[in-house]
């Protein structure tokens, strides 16, 4: 009797843990998470990857402490992705670290030689950023600390800290009020207790 081979299952759910470059305490990887190039990924303490998240860790991927990446989110690799602490990536959001060069090239992945060209750009999302549902984050984007991105936005460039953005392309809507120093002290000093949902 021949052995049944389940190609790809080794890149899913709990099977990822042993393949990661680093996996912190209390990291929650739901069963239907899939990741390519897991050996390039650092998942810090308490972060959470929900079902149907697909990640290509590319050259490098870091997901900070207590960051949540929700259902049907995509991180497309090829470059470097750095997500800070306590960030939130909403359902259906896509982080794209590469795109095709359109002028002077064809845009089909399967063509030979230099008939096609790929442009890569790192993505940086700093601490406490909140990205709503169905956003597209384009290569080379930097989202500064505490920035909020409204649903269905397309994001390119550098976004200011503690600012709310919305639209296609996204534009600043208003400044966000920072947490008080007292609230920051609570976060800095607390002993995190992980809740398993």
N, C-alpha and C positions, 0 to 999 in steps of 0.2 A: 504494500500500500504506500503510495507516495505521500510525502509530507505536504500539507497545505501551506502555501507561502502568502502572507498578507503584506504585500509591498506597501510601504508608506505608514503602516500602523506604528512603526518604531519612531516616527516623528510626531506622534500625537499624545496629548494628555500627559499622564504621569510618566510615560516612557521617555519624555523629553528631559526630565530632571537629571538623569545620569549623563546626558550628552551636552548639557550647558557648560559654558566656561565657568560660571559661578551661579549658584542658586542660594539665596539667603533664607533665613529662618522664616517660616510662616508664609512662604510664597504659595499662592493658590493657582493651580493650573487645571482648568476644567477639562473634562474628558475629550471634548471635540475641538480643542486647540490644536492647530497644526503649525509646525515651524521647520523651515529649511535653514541650513547653516547654523544649527543650534550651538555649535562649538564656538561661535563668535558672540554669543549672547550672555549678558550679565543681567540677572533678575535679582534686585535687592529686596531686603526684608519686607514682607507683608504685601508685596504687589500682587495684583489679581488679574488673570487673563480669563475672560469668560468664553463660553462655548462659541464656536464658529469664528474665532479670531484666527486669521492666517498671517503668518509672519515669515518673511525672508530676512534673516538677520544681516545679510550683506557682509560688508567688511567688518562692521561692529554694530552692536545694539546694546544699549544700557537702558533699563527701565528702573527708575528710582523707587525708593521706599514708599509703600502705601499708595502707589499709583494704580489706577484701575483702567483696563482696556476692555471695553464692552463688546457685546455681540456683533458679529459680522464686520468688525473693524479689520483693516488690512494695513500691514507695514510691508512695503515693497522694497527689497534690498538693492544692493549694488554699491551703495555708499555707506555712510555712517549715520546712525540714528541715536540721539541722546535725549532721553525723556527724564525730567527731574522728579523730585519727590512730590507726593500728594497731588499729582496731575490726574486729569480725567479725560479719557478719549471716548467720545460718544458712539452710539451704535451706527454702523455703516460708514464711519469715517475712514478715509484712506490717506496714508502717509506715503508719498511717492518720492523716492530718492533718485529716480532716473526718468528720462524721457528721450524721445528720439529727436535728433537734429533734423529739422524739416527741410530747410533750404539747401538745395544741392544734393540731397540724399533721398533714397526711398525709405519708407517707414514700415518695412516688413522684417520681422525678426529673422526669418529663415533665408535671407539673401546672402550670397557669399561676399568675401573680401570687403573692400571699402565702399560698397554700394549703399551701406547703411552706416549710421553713426549714432552712438548713445551719449547723451549728456548726463553727467552725474552731479548731484548736489546734496551735501549733508543737511539733515534736519535736526534742529535743536529746539526742544520744548523745555522751558525752565520750570522751576518749582511752582506749584499751586496754579498752573494754567488749567483752564477748563475749555475743552473743545466739544461743542454740541454735536448732535446727530448729523450724519451725511455730509460732513465737510470734506474737502479735498485740500490737502497740504502739499504744495508743489516743491520740487527740489530746490535746495538752497534757502529754505525758510527758517527764520529764527523767531520763536514766539517767546517773548520775555516774561519774567515772573508775574504771576497773577493775572495775565491777560485772559479774556474770555472771548471765544469765537462763537457767534450765533449759528444756529442750524442752517445747513445747506450753503455755507460760505465756501468760496474758493480763496485760498490763502497763498500769497507769494511775497517774499521780501522779509523785512524785519518789522515786527510788531512791538509797540511800546508796552512796557510793564504796566500792570494795573489799569488796563484800558479795555473797554468792551468794543468788539468789532462785529460787523454784520455785512453780508452782501456778497455779490458776485460781480467783480472782485470785492473782497471785503474792505471796508473802510471803517475808520474809528467812529463810534457812535457817541461815547461819553467816557469819562474817567470813572474808574471803579474805586470806591472807598476802600482803602487798605484796612486789614484787621488792626485793632488797637494794639499798643505795646503789651497790655495785660494779656490779651488773647495770644499774642506771639510767645510770651513767657510760658503760658500753659502748654503750648505745642512743644516748645524747646525743652521743657522739664518733665513732661509726662512719660510714664512708663507705658508704652503702647501695649494694649491688650487686643489681640486679634479676635475678631468675630468670624466664625465659620458659618456661612449662610447655608 
